[in-house]
Amino acid sequence: MKKLLTAAALTVTLAACGVLGLPPGGVTSYTLPGTAVFPEGIAHLNGSKTFYVGSTTDGTIFRGTLGQKDTEVFFPPVAERPTAVGMKVDAQNRLYVAGGGSGKVFVYDTVGKTLLKTLTTPAASATFLNDITLTPDAAYITDSQRPILFRVSRSETSLGEIENWLDFTGTALEYQSGFNLNGIASTPDGQYLIVVQSNTGKLFRITVADKSVAEISLNGGATVKNGDGILLDGQTLYVVRNQDVIIVPVTLSADFSTGILGTPFSDDSLRYPTTIAQEGKRLLVVNAQFDKRGKPGVTPELPFTVSDIAIK
């Protein structure tokens, strides 16, 4: 004779299986140790229990576990890595970290906790390596200050050197004063890259095969100004608009050439959000609190956190 579940028991069972879309362990935010973290980037493989977050203040890299509220220092700060901005982790447990104004990209083995490679871009009067995306054969890195998209070839067993893969001079993507390219995402097959230009709010599609650059036409001439981290889920692109404290879903066409803005959403826990990662039907959102950095008499809310909110 089969045992029938009560309504309450069924609810618990469904929640445990993730059917109700509840966060693991009921944790809706994760805390980062430290009083001046000002985190920016996050790395997480959908389906994994582990995520990584970086401090822009001193380059500390934290490791968190889904369902456990407190995170831990995983890579302590070192002089060579003065900051940690955008980051990604691959299936080979390699963590890629954009080094902001250092002009460097750091790649770590998260199992052995060792530095695998330091990749240095050519010297420039102004540089800010900001975000990273991974395709099946490469890592691409945006620079918010100089109009170059960098690339590092990658395989399951090796990493190449960093190259000036695409110069945006003379393309549809014109650099202007202020912060330019920021977040970057890629299609699963690596055919297209999508980038957001923070100061103009424009989205662009880059075709990898021929390096062509085209603006993604948004409905009604809309923009996503202050766009920071982005995440591509099928044909939906989620754009974090940091100063506006919202996340905007954009439904993209089959060829990623046009988009329709959906209804923006937010959460009471968000504090100048920058970057996002995905776990099922939920988003891990980094609360940078950059609006409270370096201002006399203004202090951040402690602890610094990563929010866990439902996709809407």
C-alpha positions in Angstrom: 0.0 0.0 0.0 1.4 3.4 -1.0 1.8 6.0 1.6 0.1 9.3 0.7 1.9 12.6 1.4 0.1 15.3 3.3 0.0 18.7 1.6 2.6 20.0 4.1 4.9 17.0 3.4 4.5 17.4 -0.3 5.4 21.1 -0.1 8.6 20.2 1.8 9.4 17.4 -0.7 9.0 19.7 -3.7 11.0 22.5 -2.0 13.8 20.0 -1.3 13.8 19.0 -5.0 14.0 22.6 -6.1 10.6 22.5 -7.8 9.3 25.5 -6.0 12.4 27.5 -6.9 13.4 28.1 -3.3 17.0 29.0 -2.5 19.2 26.1 -1.1 18.8 25.9 2.6 16.4 28.9 2.5 19.4 31.2 2.4 18.5 34.4 0.5 21.8 36.2 1.0 25.4 35.3 1.5 27.8 37.3 3.7 31.4 38.2 2.9 33.9 38.7 5.7 35.5 42.2 5.9 34.6 45.8 6.4 35.8 47.2 3.0 35.2 44.4 0.5 33.3 46.3 -2.2 32.8 43.1 -4.2 32.2 43.1 -7.9 32.6 39.8 -9.8 31.1 36.4 -9.2 31.9 33.0 -10.8 29.5 30.0 -10.6 28.8 27.0 -12.8 25.1 26.3 -13.0 24.5 23.1 -11.1 27.5 23.5 -8.9 27.2 24.2 -5.1 30.3 26.5 -5.1 30.7 30.1 -6.1 33.5 32.6 -6.0 33.4 36.4 -5.3 36.2 39.0 -5.6 37.0 42.1 -3.6 37.8 45.2 -5.7 39.6 46.7 -2.7 42.5 44.3 -2.2 41.9 41.4 -4.6 40.7 38.9 -2.0 38.7 36.0 -3.5 36.0 34.4 -1.4 34.4 31.0 -1.8 30.8 30.3 -0.9 28.6 27.2 -0.8 25.0 27.4 -1.8 22.8 26.9 1.3 25.5 28.1 3.7 25.2 31.7 4.6 28.8 32.5 5.4 31.6 32.6 2.8 35.3 32.1 3.4 38.5 33.7 2.2 39.8 31.3 -0.5 42.7 33.3 -2.0 44.1 35.9 0.4 45.2 39.3 -1.1 48.6 39.4 -2.8 50.5 42.4 -4.2 50.4 41.0 -7.8 46.5 40.9 -7.7 45.5 44.3 -6.2 41.9 43.9 -7.2 39.5 41.3 -8.5 36.8 42.3 -10.9 34.9 40.0 -13.4 35.5 36.3 -13.1 34.4 33.0 -14.5 35.1 29.3 -13.6 35.2 26.5 -16.1 34.4 22.7 -15.9 38.1 22.1 -15.4 38.0 24.0 -12.1 40.0 26.9 -13.5 39.0 30.4 -12.1 39.7 33.3 -14.5 39.9 36.7 -12.8 40.1 40.1 -14.5 42.5 42.4 -12.8 41.1 45.8 -13.5 43.7 48.5 -13.7 46.5 46.0 -13.4 46.0 45.1 -17.0 46.3 41.4 -16.0 44.2 38.3 -16.0 44.9 35.6 -13.4 43.9 31.9 -13.8 43.8 29.7 -10.8 43.4 26.0 -10.1 40.6 25.9 -7.5 41.3 22.3 -6.5 45.0 22.7 -5.8 44.6 26.4 -4.9 47.5 27.4 -7.1 48.1 30.1 -9.7 48.2 28.5 -13.1 49.0 31.5 -15.2 49.3 35.3 -15.2 48.3 36.9 -18.5 49.6 40.5 -19.1 48.1 42.8 -21.7 50.3 45.4 -23.4 51.1 48.6 -21.4 48.5 51.4 -21.9 48.0 54.8 -20.4 44.5 53.7 -19.3 43.1 50.2 -18.9 40.5 48.4 -16.8 40.0 44.7 -17.5 36.5 44.3 -16.5 34.5 41.1 -17.3 35.1 37.7 -18.8 33.1 35.1 -20.8 34.1 31.6 -21.7 33.3 29.9 -25.0 34.2 26.3 -25.8 37.7 27.3 -27.0 38.5 30.7 -25.5 38.1 33.3 -22.8 37.2 36.8 -23.9 37.9 39.9 -21.6 36.5 43.4 -21.9 38.4 46.6 -21.2 36.4 49.5 -20.1 39.1 52.1 -20.9 40.7 51.0 -24.2 38.8 49.8 -27.2 40.2 46.3 -27.3 38.6 42.9 -26.7 41.2 40.4 -25.4 41.2 36.7 -26.0 42.9 33.7 -24.5 42.6 30.3 -26.2 41.7 27.4 -23.9 41.2 23.7 -24.0 40.6 21.1 -21.3 44.3 20.8 -20.7 45.9 24.0 -21.8 45.8 27.9 -21.9 47.2 30.1 -24.6 48.6 33.6 -24.3 46.5 36.7 -24.2 46.0 38.5 -27.6 44.5 41.8 -28.8 41.7 39.9 -30.6 39.5 42.8 -31.7 40.1 46.5 -32.0 36.8 48.4 -31.9 38.2 51.5 -33.7 36.1 52.1 -36.8 33.4 49.7 -35.8 29.8 50.3 -34.7 31.0 50.3 -31.1 32.6 53.7 -30.5 34.4 54.3 -27.3 33.5 57.5 -25.5 34.6 59.3 -22.3 33.8 57.3 -19.2 33.3 53.6 -18.6 32.7 51.8 -21.9 32.5 48.0 -22.3 31.5 46.2 -19.2 29.6 42.9 -19.1 30.1 40.2 -21.7 28.3 37.0 -22.4 28.5 34.3 -25.1 26.2 31.9 -26.8 26.8 28.2 -25.8 28.2 27.4 -29.2 30.6 30.3 -29.1 29.2 31.8 -32.3 28.3 35.1 -30.8 29.5 37.4 -28.0 27.2 40.0 -26.5 28.6 43.1 -24.7 27.1 46.1 -22.9 28.5 49.6 -23.1 27.8 51.1 -19.7 28.0 54.8 -20.6 25.7 54.6 -23.6 23.5 51.8 -22.5 23.9 50.0 -25.9 24.1 46.3 -26.5 26.3 44.8 -29.3 26.6 41.5 -30.9 30.0 40.3 -32.0 30.2 37.5 -34.6 33.3 35.5 -33.7 33.9 34.0 -37.1 34.5 37.3 -38.8 34.8 39.7 -35.8 31.9 41.8 -37.1 30.3 44.2 -34.6 26.6 45.2 -34.8 24.4 47.1 -32.4 21.5 45.1 -31.0 18.4 47.1 -31.9 16.2 47.4 -28.9 12.5 48.2 -29.0 11.6 51.9 -29.2 15.3 52.9 -29.2 15.5 51.8 -25.6 18.9 51.5 -23.8 20.2 49.8 -20.7 22.4 52.6 -19.4 24.5 51.8 -16.4 24.5 48.2 -17.6 27.1 46.2 -15.7 27.1 42.4 -15.5 25.0 40.5 -18.0 23.9 36.9 -18.2 22.5 35.0 -21.2 19.9 32.3 -20.6 18.6 30.9 -23.9 17.2 33.9 -25.7 16.9 36.0 -22.6 19.6 38.4 -21.6 19.6 39.7 -18.0 21.3 43.1 -17.6 22.2 44.5 -14.2 21.8 48.3 -14.2 24.0 49.1 -11.2 23.0 52.7 -10.2 19.4 52.0 -11.0 19.3 48.9 -8.7 17.3 46.9 -11.2 17.8 43.8 -13.4 16.3 44.1 -16.9 15.4 41.0 -18.9 15.8 41.4 -22.7 14.2 38.9 -25.0 16.6 38.5 -28.0 15.7 37.4 -31.5 17.0 34.0 -32.8 20.1 35.6 -34.3 20.6 37.9 -31.3 20.4 41.0 -33.6 17.3 42.6 -31.9 15.8 42.7 -28.5 12.7 43.6 -26.6 13.0 44.9 -23.0 10.9 43.2 -20.4 9.7 44.4 -17.1 12.7 45.3 -14.8 12.8 43.7 -11.4 14.6 44.3 -8.1 14.8 43.1 -4.5 15.0 44.9 -1.2 18.3 43.2 -0.5 20.1 44.8 -3.5 22.7 47.4 -2.8 24.2 48.8 -6.0 24.3 45.4 -7.7 27.0 44.8 -10.3 27.2 41.2 -11.5 25.1 38.1 -11.6 25.4 34.3 -11.9 22.7 31.7 -12.4 21.6 28.7 -10.4 18.5 27.2 -11.9 15.7 29.7 -11.7 17.6 31.9 -9.3 20.2 34.6 -9.6 23.2 35.3 -7.4 23.6 39.0 -7.4 26.7 40.8 -6.1 26.0 43.9 -3.9 29.0 46.1 -4.5 27.8 49.2 -2.7 30.1 51.4 -4.9 27.8 54.3 -4.2 29.2 54.3 -0.6 32.8 54.0 -1.5 35.2 56.9 -1.0 32.6 59.4 0.1 33.4 61.3 3.3 30.9 60.5 6.1 29.3 57.6 4.1 29.9 54.1 5.2 28.8 50.8 3.6 26.2 48.6 5.2 27.8 45.6 6.8 28.2 42.8 6.1 28.8 42.9 2.3 26.5 40.4 0.7 25.5 38.4 -2.4 21.7 38.2 -2.8 19.9 35.0 -4.0 16.8 36.0 -5.8 14.3 34.4 -8.1 14.3 35.1 -11.8 11.2 37.0 -12.9 
